[in-house]
Amino acid sequence: YASGNYALDNSFKQLTNELPAFTNSFQTGFLAISNNLPIFFDAISNTRKEINSLRQDGQQVPGLFKQIASSIFS
């Protein structure tokens, strides 16, 4: 399960790596962020599916928001 959060962590890190693009201009920053948003939303969707699957198997798994918070603060 430890690797289950890997895609979510990577997608969030990629979004934060694009934040310096805002120093060039708002348009450049927005384009950099918007290119990575679909990957982030896919990672959230996949994480949600994985959580549901593991919970159906009877495993105790942290919720989606807890995993997103973990990705933000990691």
C-alpha angles and dihedrals in degrees: 000000000000091000091049091083093048097095092048092049092049095048092050092047090051090053092051091047088060095055094090088064086078088071088070095049141313091254093053091047093048092050092049092050095042092054089060100041096085090055090050093050091047090052090051091050093049092047090051091051091048091050091051092047094050092046091052087054088056098252123141106240129172115249126260096258091050090053092048089050089049090053091050095051098039 
